């Protein structure tokens, strides 16, 4: 009968070999994306002007952004200085005032032509009406949400993640409410689409 120590001595090396073979060459070649802290900002609806100005009282949008620095992950990217495409998966948990339940809002944003080793920003937005419907408040701010996280994928492989608090994977909790009543928006889906253009990673717009 094997003792616990002899069992571990026999199993651990085998596990190491199995793990080594389970890591595909593609996964082993992936670099890690450097992700900055998640920053919150309240942005009033912009007055864009037009053929006829109309008076209105700007309401607050809630923006969450993070800086990303993406390394070259193959020789082609080293040569061109660009990564063709990354996917940023956003998770935002907001407590719905009407039900008292914490709702999970999600958004996948595909960024194109990302410069290698240069910080660019990714962001997601809650509109004034979505904020008010969820929280009952016209004012936006960090206190409007419970927790925010993002994952970064290249070729379907996760190469980085960040969360404002709590442990990784909190967004998989079955206790979170889900639905499409409260959309998260990319920058390209907001009035801020043309603002601060060179700060943000280019977005592949949905068709």
Secondary structure, 3 states (H helix, E strand, C coil): CCCHHHHHHHHHHHHHHHHHHHCCHHHHHCCCCEECCCEEEEEECCCCCCCCCCCCCCCEEEEEEEEEEECCCCHHHHHHCEEEEEEEEEEEEEECCCCCCEEEEEEEEEEEEEEECCCEEEEEEECHHHHHHHHCCCCCCHHHCCEEEEEEEECCEEEEEEECCCCCCHHHCCCCECCCCCCCECHHHCCCCCCCHHHECEECCCC
